[in-house]
Amino acid sequence: MSGGVTKARFESENGSSFETQYNPKDFKFDKKVTWQEHKDQGQESALEFQKNTPASMSMELTFDTTHNKGDVRTTWVNKLLALTNPSVKPTQGEAKSLDKKRPPKVTFSWGSFQMIGVIEALNVTYLMFSAEGTPLRAKVQVKMKEWAPEEYEDGTGASGDWYASDPVKLVTVGPGQTVTAVAMANDADWRQMCDDNGWDDPLEQVKAGVTAMIKTEATKVADQALQPLKNLKF
């Protein structure tokens, strides 16, 4: 594969990333919109919109280490499996118990396509082995679900991307950057950034290579609109 080919990439919210050895063999994107039929006796049934559900995405990836006889599990497969480890402490509204960690949100990027979601399933099939029994080739079925339903461009925008503006922006902390520097560069409040990313000790947790989530104006407006509901006592 030539050096000019863009590789598909998975980037975790906790800063780790994974670039595929080969691009997906096939790629499937599913979007479901739920409608309800009214049971009107003797009349043509009308449809009522119910909800816009998160999209799902699936692909098949191939990994191969026959050239150096290395273990395809440790070289490739386990790095992808690591993205399913419960390593992130949830914030408000993500779990009944905030002490229960969850797997990280993952940004999948391939060319102009990007989706923020979670890995739902990884199905691994090992296809070739060395004389010693070391797996050398693997086929991996990856299934992801969108973190939150998005609105889509209609194709007339100048960007040409598949998605409209993301509800959050992900930025990578550069060498020597502090929380304050990252916040100033992105017109954000560093205290809010720490709260949104679950950073209790930014001096220790914010280092070069860490991915930071920064809320966009659209997300801030939505949060403000929901704030009265969050304050209700039941």
C-alpha positions in Angstrom: 0.0 0.0 0.0 1.5 3.3 -1.0 2.4 6.0 1.5 -0.2 8.4 0.0 -3.1 6.2 1.1 -5.1 7.6 4.0 -5.4 5.0 6.8 -8.6 4.6 8.9 -8.0 5.6 12.5 -9.6 5.1 15.9 -8.9 7.7 18.6 -10.0 7.3 22.2 -11.1 10.1 24.4 -8.4 9.0 26.9 -5.7 9.9 24.5 -4.8 6.5 22.9 -5.1 5.9 19.2 -5.1 3.0 16.8 -4.3 3.2 13.0 -5.4 0.2 10.9 -2.8 -1.8 9.1 -5.0 -2.0 6.0 -8.2 0.0 5.3 -11.6 -1.7 5.8 -12.4 -4.5 3.4 -16.1 -3.4 3.6 -17.9 -0.6 5.4 -21.5 -0.4 6.4 -23.4 2.6 7.9 -26.9 2.2 9.2 -29.3 4.9 10.4 -32.7 4.1 11.9 -35.6 6.6 12.3 -38.5 5.3 14.3 -42.1 6.0 13.2 -45.3 4.8 14.8 -48.5 3.8 13.0 -51.7 5.1 14.5 -54.4 2.4 14.8 -57.3 4.4 13.4 -60.1 1.9 12.6 -61.5 2.2 9.1 -59.0 4.9 8.1 -55.7 5.0 6.4 -53.1 4.7 9.2 -51.2 7.9 9.8 -47.5 8.0 10.8 -46.1 9.8 13.8 -42.4 10.5 14.2 -41.1 8.9 17.4 -37.3 9.3 17.7 -34.0 9.7 15.8 -31.9 6.8 17.0 -28.1 6.7 17.0 -26.5 5.4 13.8 -24.5 2.2 13.7 -21.4 1.4 11.7 -19.7 -1.9 10.9 -16.6 -2.9 9.0 -14.2 -5.8 8.4 -10.5 -5.3 9.1 -7.6 -7.6 8.3 -4.3 -7.8 10.1 -1.3 -9.8 8.9 2.2 -10.5 10.4 3.3 -13.3 8.1 6.2 -11.1 6.9 7.9 -11.2 10.3 6.2 -14.2 12.0 5.1 -11.9 14.9 2.0 -12.6 17.0 -0.9 -10.8 15.2 -2.7 -10.5 18.6 -0.1 -8.5 20.4 1.0 -6.5 17.3 -2.5 -5.5 16.2 -5.6 -7.1 17.6 -5.0 -6.4 21.3 -4.6 -2.7 20.6 -8.0 -2.6 19.1 -9.4 -4.7 22.0 -8.0 -2.2 24.5 -10.5 0.4 23.2 -13.2 -1.7 24.9 -11.6 -1.6 28.4 -13.7 0.2 31.0 -11.2 2.9 31.7 -13.2 6.2 31.8 -14.9 7.5 34.9 -18.4 8.7 33.8 -19.8 12.1 34.5 -23.4 13.2 35.2 -26.0 11.2 33.4 -23.8 8.4 31.9 -24.4 5.7 34.6 -26.5 4.9 37.6 -23.4 4.7 39.6 -20.7 7.2 38.8 -18.1 4.9 40.4 -18.6 2.4 37.6 -16.2 3.0 34.8 -17.1 2.7 31.2 -15.2 2.1 27.9 -14.1 5.3 26.2 -15.8 7.1 23.5 -14.0 6.5 20.2 -13.6 8.8 17.2 -13.4 6.8 13.9 -11.9 8.8 11.0 -11.3 7.7 7.5 -10.8 10.5 5.0 -13.6 13.1 5.4 -15.8 10.6 7.3 -15.8 10.9 11.1 -18.1 9.4 13.7 -17.9 9.6 17.5 -19.2 6.5 19.2 -18.6 3.4 21.2 -17.4 0.0 20.2 -20.3 -2.4 20.6 -18.7 -5.6 19.4 -15.4 -7.0 18.1 -15.5 -10.5 16.5 -12.0 -11.9 15.8 -11.3 -14.9 13.5 -7.7 -16.1 13.2 -6.9 -17.4 9.8 -3.2 -18.5 9.7 -0.8 -19.9 12.2 2.9 -20.5 12.5 4.4 -24.0 13.0 4.5 -23.1 16.8 0.8 -22.2 16.8 1.3 -18.4 16.8 -1.6 -16.6 15.0 -0.3 -14.7 12.0 -3.4 -13.4 10.3 -6.7 -12.1 11.7 -10.0 -10.9 10.4 -11.9 -8.6 12.8 -15.5 -7.5 12.5 -16.0 -4.2 14.2 -19.3 -2.7 15.2 -19.7 0.8 16.6 -22.7 2.8 17.7 -23.0 6.6 17.5 -22.6 8.4 20.9 -25.5 10.7 20.1 -27.7 11.2 17.1 -26.3 13.8 14.7 -27.8 16.2 12.1 -26.4 15.6 8.6 -25.3 17.9 5.8 -27.6 17.9 2.8 -24.7 18.0 0.4 -24.9 21.7 -0.4 -22.5 22.8 2.3 -19.0 24.0 1.4 -17.3 21.5 3.7 -18.4 18.4 1.8 -18.1 16.3 5.0 -20.6 13.6 5.9 -21.5 15.3 9.1 -22.6 18.7 10.3 -20.7 20.3 13.1 -20.0 17.9 15.9 -21.6 18.6 19.3 -18.1 18.6 20.8 -14.7 19.3 19.4 -11.8 17.0 20.1 -8.3 18.5 20.3 -4.9 16.9 21.1 -2.8 18.5 23.7 0.6 19.5 22.2 4.0 19.3 23.8 4.4 21.8 26.7 0.7 22.9 26.5 -1.3 23.4 29.7 -5.0 23.3 30.2 -5.1 27.1 30.2 -3.2 27.3 26.9 -5.5 24.7 25.3 -8.6 26.5 26.6 -7.4 29.9 25.3 -6.6 28.5 21.9 -10.1 27.2 21.6 -12.0 30.0 23.2 -13.1 27.9 26.2 -13.0 28.1 30.0 -10.3 25.9 31.5 -12.4 25.1 34.6 -15.3 24.0 32.4 -12.8 21.9 30.3 -11.6 20.1 33.4 -15.2 19.4 34.5 -16.3 18.2 31.1 -13.2 15.9 30.8 -13.2 14.6 34.4 -9.8 16.0 35.2 -9.4 16.2 38.9 -5.6 17.0 38.7 -4.9 18.8 35.4 -1.2 19.1 36.1 -0.9 15.3 36.1 -3.7 14.3 33.7 -3.1 16.8 30.9 0.0 15.9 29.0 1.1 15.9 25.4 -1.0 13.5 23.3 -4.1 13.5 25.6 -7.3 14.2 23.7 -9.5 17.0 25.2 -13.2 17.4 24.7 -14.4 21.0 24.2 -18.1 21.8 24.0 -19.3 23.8 21.0 -21.7 26.7 21.3 -24.6 24.4 20.1 -23.9 22.0 23.0 -23.6 24.9 25.5 -27.0 26.2 24.4 -28.6 22.8 24.8 -27.0 22.4 28.2 -28.5 25.7 29.3 -31.9 24.7 28.0 -31.8 21.5 30.0 -30.5 23.0 33.2 -33.9 23.7 34.8 -34.7 20.0 34.3 -31.5 18.9 35.9 -32.3 20.9 39.0 -35.7 19.3 39.6 -36.0 17.0 42.6 -37.9 13.8 42.4 
